[in-house]
Amino acid sequence: MIEKGKIGVHQFTILTILFTVGSSILIAPSGLAYEAKQDAWIAAILGLLVGLLLVILYQALGKRFPQQTLVAYSEELLGKWMGKAVSLLYFCFFFILAALVLRNLGDFISTQVLVDTPLQFTHIFFLGVIILGIRNGLETFTRTSEIFLPWVLIFFFLMCILLPTEMKLDYLKPVLGYGLKPIVRAAIPLIGTPYLELVVFLMIIPFVKPTKKLGRSFLVGVSIGGSLLSIISLLSILVLGDGLTAVQMYPSYSLAKKISIGSILERLEVFMAGIWFITIYFKLSICFYAATMTFGEVFNLRDVRQLYLPLGMILVVLSVIAYPNATYFIKFATQIWVFYSGTFGLVIPLLILVLAIFRKKR
């Protein structure tokens, strides 16, 4: 394997928390409220439960092939050429996912923070930071996550305790007023982002120090991340209402703008922006790292550091042309992405697991 470093199980848990929160903390409440109305928080919980079932699937693969990446056991089970073909498809999936995450960041900055800053400049600057973070290997940016996770939780906690004066419990009524069907429809896109994307950790699990606690740490990390998404969805409904939440592109950012304690504490949306910059940094780092490692392992490279710059340049271009406008993105994220990510996050891993069981590979 190309990667020589090892990370601890608690570091793996932190990575799963930050990845799960990722870009979803800003954009997920809007899609949930559009379909499920005031029951958006129930849809978020339903999405989390399905996500935990997916984690069990990935855990089963990781346990069956503890020292091998997704690329390695794909070739072992499917044969050399078919395995490489599947691995190249996973490279494309991870790479496109990285491009979409980078575009989410650029759109947010260019519309909410630095309005006159060119989109390409934002992408180049942020991706440069990503490359600096991952070029020294998995251990380096994983240790960095231990420093930043407490700040994410502190910012989130501060926002939660400063919002109660703005909450209106009537916004939650009637519970299940439209039945279960809208809740299920709302949960499907959330399953696509971020839970089906957790398949990326099949490229990282082999580098976690061997322990029986790995499966539990995976479940705990995703549970914490999913709970944060459920809480932010609930807060958005309680403060903004389902109508305003549904029409906002970044409802949780608008939610933070509502915080006002006298004339002293105002304009605290920087807390939400801080949370999002941290979580999206680590999600993008993991996606770009996994894509590069997949590409390097398919072509039997000894070192992938020379790939970061050319792949980064391609990623910047792809992120700009990934989708032309916000309307296209909303349609893509709600109607198309779940089937695309479902192919790589559910169908192929399930087939590989069934094939491994049939051949009794351990």
Legacy VTK file of the C-alpha trace (Angstrom):
# vtk DataFile Version 3.0
C-alpha trace
ASCII
DATASET POLYDATA
POINTS 362 float
0.000 0.000 0.000
1.105 3.541 -0.727
0.141 4.986 2.661
2.515 3.968 5.462
0.995 5.901 8.359
-1.478 4.656 10.955
-4.175 6.534 12.874
-5.872 5.753 16.169
-9.479 4.671 16.519
-10.474 7.921 18.275
-8.959 9.895 15.396
-11.024 7.808 12.998
-14.149 8.696 14.997
-13.327 12.403 14.720
-12.889 12.100 10.944
-16.293 10.435 10.586
-17.965 13.180 12.660
-16.443 15.986 10.596
-17.158 14.201 7.304
-20.792 13.519 8.198
-21.422 17.140 9.176
-19.385 18.366 6.187
-21.305 20.599 3.817
-24.668 19.166 4.908
-24.962 21.370 7.989
-25.619 24.402 5.780
-27.677 22.964 2.925
-29.513 19.928 4.373
-32.242 21.768 6.392
-33.509 23.499 3.247
-34.148 20.294 1.300
-35.646 18.568 4.331
-38.080 21.426 5.001
-39.080 21.664 1.331
-40.420 18.106 1.335
-41.274 17.344 4.984
-42.297 20.870 6.104
-42.355 21.083 9.916
-41.354 17.403 10.171
-37.911 18.049 8.665
-36.223 17.024 11.912
-37.991 13.634 11.793
-36.734 13.130 8.239
-33.207 13.939 9.457
-33.483 11.229 12.121
-34.806 8.737 9.561
-31.858 9.520 7.291
-29.483 8.927 10.203
-30.999 5.508 10.945
-30.530 4.423 7.334
-26.995 5.842 7.451
-26.180 3.625 10.429
-27.309 0.573 8.429
-24.897 1.614 5.675
-22.129 1.911 8.263
-22.786 -1.706 9.287
-22.289 -2.717 5.636
-18.973 -0.826 5.390
-17.921 -2.208 8.751
-18.549 -5.748 7.508
-16.300 -5.154 4.503
-13.633 -3.520 6.654
-13.676 -6.423 9.103
-13.457 -9.031 6.326
-10.504 -7.262 4.673
-8.817 -5.420 7.570
-5.469 -4.770 5.886
-6.731 -4.081 2.373
-8.237 -1.057 0.689
-11.305 -1.113 -1.531
-9.006 -1.255 -4.564
-7.104 -4.283 -3.268
-10.033 -6.547 -2.489
-11.943 -5.447 -5.592
-9.074 -6.857 -7.668
-8.895 -9.964 -5.481
-12.594 -10.756 -5.842
-13.356 -9.497 -9.347
-10.090 -10.258 -11.062
-7.328 -7.899 -12.085
-8.944 -6.062 -14.979
-12.521 -5.977 -13.726
-11.257 -4.939 -10.297
-9.220 -2.099 -11.773
-12.222 -0.960 -13.811
-14.391 -0.809 -10.689
-11.620 1.007 -8.809
-11.325 3.605 -11.582
-15.074 4.166 -11.312
-14.608 4.771 -7.590
-11.821 7.215 -8.393
-14.275 9.143 -10.587
-16.894 9.058 -7.826
-14.516 10.365 -5.151
-13.136 12.992 -7.528
-16.569 14.258 -8.597
-17.644 14.331 -4.955
-14.584 16.461 -4.140
-15.472 18.824 -7.001
-19.046 19.235 -5.759
-17.908 19.894 -2.188
-15.419 22.490 -3.436
-18.152 24.157 -5.500
-20.442 24.287 -2.441
-17.721 26.159 -0.601
-17.138 28.564 -3.481
-20.840 29.336 -3.902
-21.224 30.082 -0.202
-18.237 32.430 -0.068
-19.120 34.228 -3.304
-22.762 34.794 -2.298
-22.579 35.308 1.479
-19.091 36.409 2.524
-16.900 37.798 -0.285
-19.463 38.764 -2.888
-17.061 40.364 -5.375
-14.386 37.652 -5.153
-14.095 35.457 -8.285
-15.214 31.873 -7.760
-12.010 30.449 -9.264
-9.807 32.383 -6.826
-11.710 30.985 -3.857
-11.375 27.438 -5.203
-7.643 27.762 -5.906
-6.898 29.276 -2.497
-8.879 26.694 -0.516
-7.616 23.740 -2.545
-4.056 24.950 -1.996
-4.653 24.670 1.746
-6.100 21.171 1.232
-3.014 20.020 -0.693
-0.692 21.408 1.972
-2.655 19.484 4.568
-2.657 16.060 2.888
0.729 15.996 1.174
2.383 14.738 4.371
0.029 11.784 4.637
-3.029 10.630 6.532
-1.558 11.015 10.009
-0.869 14.734 9.605
-4.332 16.028 8.743
-5.948 13.457 11.053
-4.040 14.864 14.033
-5.172 18.315 12.939
-8.783 17.172 13.213
-8.251 16.540 16.942
-7.466 20.240 17.364
-10.462 21.523 15.418
-13.270 19.222 16.568
-13.588 20.893 20.019
-14.012 24.265 18.294
-16.791 22.862 16.093
-18.623 21.559 19.158
-18.075 24.806 21.107
-19.411 26.970 18.264
-22.386 24.649 17.829
-23.139 24.640 21.569
-22.944 28.445 21.775
-25.403 28.802 18.930
-27.822 26.361 20.562
-27.843 28.129 23.934
-28.228 31.611 22.400
-31.234 30.751 20.208
-34.025 29.770 22.670
-35.437 33.322 22.814
-36.150 33.111 19.071
-37.840 29.678 19.124
-41.544 29.117 18.576
-42.872 25.661 19.406
-45.964 26.283 17.269
-43.749 25.961 14.181
-43.505 22.201 14.912
-47.250 21.637 14.807
-48.893 19.505 13.626
-46.403 16.684 14.037
-46.785 14.203 11.152
-49.416 16.561 9.759
-48.735 15.461 6.175
-48.144 11.783 6.936
-45.057 9.648 6.466
-44.674 9.931 2.697
-43.172 13.481 2.673
-40.789 12.476 5.457
-39.501 9.534 3.423
-39.151 11.725 0.313
-37.187 14.269 2.336
-34.899 11.643 3.868
-33.835 10.140 0.518
-31.598 13.061 -0.607
-30.102 13.200 2.911
-29.193 9.529 2.626
-27.376 10.378 -0.600
-25.517 13.226 1.103
-23.739 12.438 3.381
-24.461 8.821 4.359
-23.902 7.005 1.068
-20.717 9.044 0.654
-19.269 7.335 3.744
-18.067 4.591 1.386
-14.965 6.786 1.041
-13.806 5.459 4.421
-13.190 2.035 2.874
-9.972 3.660 1.610
-9.052 4.748 5.166
-10.125 1.839 7.392
-7.003 -0.265 6.535
-4.811 2.496 8.009
-6.540 2.490 11.400
-4.581 0.663 14.086
-6.094 -2.815 14.541
-8.679 -2.843 17.316
-12.020 -4.449 18.079
-13.455 -0.980 18.733
-13.220 0.135 15.100
-16.795 -0.806 14.184
-18.207 0.879 17.274
-16.156 4.026 16.646
-17.523 4.212 13.086
-21.090 3.985 14.386
-20.440 6.520 17.155
-18.860 9.033 14.785
-21.698 8.868 12.271
-24.279 8.982 15.088
-22.772 12.173 16.517
-22.482 13.811 13.101
-26.023 12.801 12.143
-27.355 14.040 15.483
-25.816 17.463 14.843
-27.593 17.563 11.461
-30.884 16.604 13.126
-30.473 19.299 15.780
-29.685 22.020 13.230
-32.751 20.969 11.222
-34.909 21.165 14.347
-33.513 24.600 15.265
-34.127 25.881 11.740
-37.803 24.902 11.943
-38.198 26.285 15.476
-36.702 29.681 14.612
-37.363 30.259 10.911
-40.399 28.074 10.325
-40.688 25.504 7.567
-41.582 28.051 4.866
-38.558 30.290 5.353
-36.261 27.308 5.901
-37.355 25.748 2.607
-36.671 28.844 0.488
-33.295 29.699 2.041
-30.215 28.357 0.273
-28.275 28.285 3.579
-30.936 28.229 6.318
-28.576 27.430 9.187
-26.462 30.466 8.281
-29.612 32.611 8.290
-30.512 30.953 11.588
-27.300 32.212 13.186
-28.114 35.757 12.046
-31.173 35.660 14.293
-29.053 35.604 17.449
-29.314 38.932 19.217
-28.683 39.422 22.925
-29.344 43.084 23.686
-26.837 45.275 21.869
-23.865 43.157 22.888
-24.083 39.825 21.048
-25.145 40.216 17.437
-24.050 39.056 13.981
-22.906 35.691 15.326
-23.296 33.914 12.000
-19.504 33.779 12.064
-19.976 30.809 14.430
-21.893 28.870 11.778
-19.431 29.908 9.080
-16.568 28.762 11.329
-18.183 25.364 11.870
-18.766 24.943 8.161
-15.276 25.970 7.044
-13.753 23.419 9.423
-16.054 20.519 8.539
-15.933 21.130 4.799
-12.127 21.334 4.942
-11.909 17.828 6.348
-14.613 16.412 4.082
-12.852 17.793 1.017
-9.480 16.589 2.305
-10.793 13.038 2.777
-12.450 12.962 -0.667
-9.390 14.326 -2.482
-7.047 12.057 -0.517
-9.169 8.962 -1.253
-9.413 9.841 -4.955
-5.641 10.287 -5.234
-4.903 7.097 -3.294
-7.351 5.135 -5.453
-5.731 6.410 -8.640
-2.233 5.659 -7.341
-3.098 2.149 -6.201
-4.807 1.256 -9.487
-1.657 2.164 -11.429
0.724 0.724 -8.804
2.442 4.032 -7.996
4.906 4.175 -5.121
4.171 7.801 -4.260
1.124 9.936 -5.072
2.376 13.321 -3.921
3.295 14.281 -7.478
-0.384 13.816 -8.421
-1.767 16.432 -6.042
-0.975 19.465 -8.204
-2.228 18.166 -11.603
-5.307 16.557 -10.078
-5.899 19.753 -8.107
-5.837 21.815 -11.301
-8.337 19.459 -12.916
-10.482 19.598 -9.779
-10.661 23.416 -9.900
-11.873 23.322 -13.511
-14.361 20.527 -12.798
-15.742 22.360 -9.762
-16.482 25.435 -11.870
-18.307 23.520 -14.621
-19.927 20.973 -12.286
-23.230 22.807 -12.326
-24.118 26.134 -13.966
-26.438 27.599 -11.323
-28.148 27.007 -7.990
-31.363 25.718 -9.575
-29.480 22.989 -11.410
-27.631 22.081 -8.202
-30.855 21.706 -6.212
-32.362 19.436 -8.860
-29.149 17.423 -9.150
-28.776 17.019 -5.375
-32.399 16.015 -4.752
-33.227 13.893 -7.809
-30.009 12.518 -9.309
-27.199 12.344 -6.763
-28.852 9.786 -4.485
-28.982 7.233 -7.342
-25.423 8.003 -8.400
-24.030 7.747 -4.883
-26.306 4.766 -4.202
-24.544 2.826 -6.959
-21.157 3.309 -5.304
-22.297 3.512 -1.694
-24.736 0.602 -1.613
-24.992 -1.549 -4.746
-21.295 -2.233 -5.448
-20.225 -2.681 -1.769
-23.160 -5.044 -1.236
-22.223 -7.077 -4.312
-18.598 -7.236 -3.167
-19.665 -8.404 0.299
-21.962 -11.073 -1.125
-19.197 -12.244 -3.448
-16.710 -12.358 -0.551
-19.136 -14.414 1.544
-19.821 -16.751 -1.387
-16.091 -17.308 -1.905
-15.502 -17.420 1.859
-12.846 -14.725 1.681
-11.631 -13.546 5.068
LINES 1 363
362 0 1 2 3 4 5 6 7 8 9 10 11 12 13 14 15 16 17 18 19 20 21 22 23 24 25 26 27 28 29 30 31 32 33 34 35 36 37 38 39 40 41 42 43 44 45 46 47 48 49 50 51 52 53 54 55 56 57 58 59 60 61 62 63 64 65 66 67 68 69 70 71 72 73 74 75 76 77 78 79 80 81 82 83 84 85 86 87 88 89 90 91 92 93 94 95 96 97 98 99 100 101 102 103 104 105 106 107 108 109 110 111 112 113 114 115 116 117 118 119 120 121 122 123 124 125 126 127 128 129 130 131 132 133 134 135 136 137 138 139 140 141 142 143 144 145 146 147 148 149 150 151 152 153 154 155 156 157 158 159 160 161 162 163 164 165 166 167 168 169 170 171 172 173 174 175 176 177 178 179 180 181 182 183 184 185 186 187 188 189 190 191 192 193 194 195 196 197 198 199 200 201 202 203 204 205 206 207 208 209 210 211 212 213 214 215 216 217 218 219 220 221 222 223 224 225 226 227 228 229 230 231 232 233 234 235 236 237 238 239 240 241 242 243 244 245 246 247 248 249 250 251 252 253 254 255 256 257 258 259 260 261 262 263 264 265 266 267 268 269 270 271 272 273 274 275 276 277 278 279 280 281 282 283 284 285 286 287 288 289 290 291 292 293 294 295 296 297 298 299 300 301 302 303 304 305 306 307 308 309 310 311 312 313 314 315 316 317 318 319 320 321 322 323 324 325 326 327 328 329 330 331 332 333 334 335 336 337 338 339 340 341 342 343 344 345 346 347 348 349 350 351 352 353 354 355 356 357 358 359 360 361
